[in-house]
Amino acid sequence: MELVVGVDAGGTASTAVVATTGGRIVGRGRSGPGNPLTAGAGNAAASDAAAVREALGEHSPARVGAATLGIAGPATAAVFAPALAALGVTGPVTVVGDVVTAFAAGSPAESGAVLIAGTGAIAAAVRADSVVRTADGWGWLLGDEGSGRWIGLQAVRVAIRNWSSPLAVRIATRAGVGTADEMVYWAQALPWEEIGALVPLVCAAARAGDPHATAIVEQAVTHLVRTLDELGAPGPVVLGGGLLAGDTPVRDGVLATLRSRGDHPRTSTDPAAGAAWLAARPRSPLPSAALHEALLGVRH
C-alpha cells in the first residue's frame, strides 16, 4: 500500500510520521529543530529529512506518495523538497502552517478554530487547510498573553513585588539569586530558557494552592479564552501546545470555562499524525473521518 509522510517541524525538535493511506502508522522519527525561523532554511530541511529517514525505517522511500509538513512562519515546499528527494521521497511535498496541522490533529472538520499555548500563544480560524484569521501570536513583547513565556514573566514580576512569599522563594532558588536586586539584574538579561523553566514551577504551585501562582494561572486562562473569543470562529475548537494539550492547570481552567458555555473542545496531541492525515486524505480508500480516527485514535 502507498505510504504518506507527515512532519511537525518544531523550533526545538522535528517529529515525523510515516503511515499507510489506509490509516496505519508504520514509523515515527525525531530530529533536531526543523523550523526555518529558528534553525535556518538549510538546517531545518536537513532536520526534517533526518526525522523522515528515521520514521521510514526499512520502508522504501519510493513508496511515499505524498508528504505534508507543518511549519511555523513563512516557508515553501521548495525549501524542503530537495532534502526529501535526496532520501528518495519524490512524491509531492506540501507545506502548511503548523496551526493547520495542530487543528488537523484534533478534528477532521473542514473548518473551525485552534487555540495554541506553548512558549507563545495564538488562536487561528482554519478553513480548507488554510489559516483565514488569527488572534494574538504577536510575540512576548506585544502579546502571547497566557503563554508559557507570559507565565514565566508574570512569575518573576510577582516574585519581585511579593519578595517574602513562598512563590518568590521558589523562583529565587530556581534562578539562583538571593535578593530582589539580583532578581532584577537576572531578569534584565532576558534568560528566556530559564524564564520558560519557571512554568512547571508555577503550575505545580498553583495545584498546591499557592495564591500567587493560582492568580497567575487564572489570568492566563482569562487571556487565552479572550483570545479565542476575539477570533469568533464557528465550528469545533481544538486545543494545542504544551500548556493546553498537556496536564496543566491552565488546560483545566480553559476546559472548564469552555465547557461551562456548552463547548466541547478537542485536543491536538500528535500534529505529525495530523500532517500525515492531510497527506493521506486524497489517496485513502477510507472516508475522511474514518481515516482520521484510524491515524489519531479520536472517535467522531
N, C-alpha and C positions, 0 to 999 in steps of 0.2 A: 504493500500500500504506500501511496505517496506520503512524504513527510513534510512538515512545515516547521519553521523556527520562529520563536518569539523571544524578544530581548527587552529587558528592563535596564536601560543604561543609566545607572545612578551616578551621583557625584563621588561616592566613596567606593562603590562596587557595581559591577555589572552581573546580572543573572540572565541565564538563557534556558529556554525550554525547547526540546525537540519533541514533537508529537505527530501522531498519525492523523490523517484527515478524518478518521473515524472516531477521534476523541480520546486516544490513549497516549499518555505521556510516556515516552521511551527513554528520555535522558534529560539530565539537568547539568548545568555548568555555572561556574562562578569565576570572575576575574576581577581585575582592578578597576579604577574609575573609568566609566565609559561615556561620560558627559563631556562634550567638546568645550563647554563653557569653563569647566574646571581642569580638564586634563589636556586640552588642545585637540584639534581635529585628528591629527595622526595618531596620537597616543590613545584617544578614545576609540578610534576604529580598531586599533590593534587589540585593545582590551576586550571589546565586544566580540571580535573574532576569536579570541582565546576562550571566552566563555562558551561560544558556539562550538568550538572544536572539542571542548571537554564534554559538552552536552551530547554531541554526536556519538561519542564513544566509538564503537565498531560499526556504526551505521554509515553507509556510503553517503557522502555529501551530494552525490549525483541524484539521490532520491528526493532531495529537498525541492519542492515545487515553488515555495514562496517563503519569504521572511518578512516579519514586521517588527520594527524597532520603536520602542517608546523613548523619546529623547526630550529632556528639558531644554527650552530655548530654541533658537533658530538652527536648523540643521536640515540637510537634504540627503536623499539616498546616495547621491554621487560621492558623499564623504565616506560612506560605509561599504558600498557595493564592491569596490576593488579588494578590500581586505577579506570579504566573504568569498569573492570569486577565487582568491588565492587559495582558499581551503577546498575549492571545488563546488561551492554553492553558487550556481549560475542562474537560479530562478529569480524572478522579480523581487526587488527589495523595496519595501515601503517604510517610510519614516513618518510617525505621527507624534503628537505631543504626549509627554508622559502622563498628563491628566486624562488623555483619551484611553490609554491602556489601564490606568487606575480605575476609570469608570467601567471599562470592559471587564475587568476582573471581578466586578461586583454585580453587574447586571447585563443581560443580553438586550435590553431595551434600545430602541433606535435613538432615543433622546432622554435626557434627564440632567441631574446635577451631581457633581462630585465635590466634596469638601475635604481638603487635604491639610493636615497639620503635622509637620515634622520639624526640621530645622526652620523652615518657613511655613507660611500658611496662605492658601488660596482657595477660592471656590470658582468653579467653572461650569458653564452650561455646555453640554455636549449634544451635538445632533449630527447624525450620519457620519460618525467617526471624525468629527471636527469640533474644535472649540469655537463656539459662536459668541461667548461673552464671559468675562471674568470679573471677579471682585477681589480686592486686595492682591496679594502676591507682589507687593512693591518693595520688598526687602526690609531689613531690620530698622533702617533709619526712617523710612516713610510709612511703614505698615507692618505686615506679617503679624498682626495682632492675634494673640493667643497661641502663637507658635512656640516651639522649643526655645528658640533664641529669645523670644519675648519673655517667656517664663524665667529663663536664666537671668536676664537683665532685671526683671522685676524683683527677683530674689535678692540680687545684690543691692538694689535700691532700698528694699525693705530692711535688709540687714543693717545698712548704714543708718537708717532712721530709727531703728529699734535694736541698738547695739547690744543690749543686755539680754535680748530674747533668746530662747533656745534655738530658734532657726538661725539667728545670726551666728551663734556659736558653731553650729554645724557648717555653715557656709564659710566662716573664717578658717575653720580647721581644714576644710577641703581646699581652700585657696592657699593655705599655708601662711596666713597673716595673723598678727597678734593685736593690731589696733585698727580703729576706724580709719585713721590716716593711711595706714598701709593698704587697707582695702581700697581706698580711693585711688592710690597710685597703681595698684594691681588692676583695677577696672579700667583706668585710663589707657592702659596698654592694649585694651581690647583683645584679651586672650580667648578667642572665640571657642576653641575646643574645651577649655576649662569652664567657660560660662555655660556651654551646652551640657557639660557633665553635671551641672547643678540640677538639671531637670529631674532625673530619678530621685535625687535627694528631696526635692520639693514634693514630688508625688508621694514618696514614702511618708514624709512628714504630714502631708495632708491626710493620708489614710490613717495615720496615727492620731489625728485630731488636733494637730498644731494649728492655732487660729490664724497665724500669718500665712502659713502655707495653704491652708484652706481658702483664705481670701484670694490668694494669687490664682489658685485653680478655678475658683468661681468666676473671677474676672476673665480668665482665659476662655472659659465656656461661654460667657456672655459675648465676648468679642467674636468667637468662631460662629456662634449661631447668628449673630448680627450680620456677619459677612455672608453667610448662606442666604439670609433673608434679603440682603441687598441684591443678590443675584436674581431672585424672583423667578427661578426656572421651574416649569412644571415637570412632572414625571418623577421616577424613582430617584432617591438620594443615596449616593454611595460615599462611605467614609473611608479615607485612606491616610497613609502616613503613620509614622511610629506612634504619635500621640492618640490617633483615632482608630487605628487598626490593632494596636496592642492593648494589653490590660493596664489601663491607666485611669486615674480618677477624672482626667479630662474627658476621655471617651465615655465614662459613666455619666458625667454631667451632660454631655451633648446628647447622648442617647435618651436620658431621662427627659430632657427638655423637648426633644423632637417627638418622643412617644406620647408625651402629655398632650401634644397637639394632634395626635392621630396619625403621625408619620411612622413608618417602619423602615428606617434606613438599613442598607446592606453594607457589607464590609469588603473592602478591596484588600485581599490577603496575598495575592500572587499575580502582580502585574505582568510578569513574564508569561505566565499561562494565559492572561488576558490578551497579550500580544499574539500568542500562538492561536488563540481563538479567532482573532481578527484575520490572521493569515489563512486559517483553515476554512473559515466560514464559506467562501465562494466555491470551495473544492470538495466540501464534505457531502456524503450521502445522507447525513443526519439533518433534521431541521435545526435552525439556529439555536433555539432554547435547549434542545436535547444535546447538542454539541457542547454548549456552554456548561450544562450540568455535568457532562462527562469529563470535561477538562478541569473545571473549577470545583466540582463537588457541591454545587449550590442548587438546591431544589427550587423550582419556579412554580 
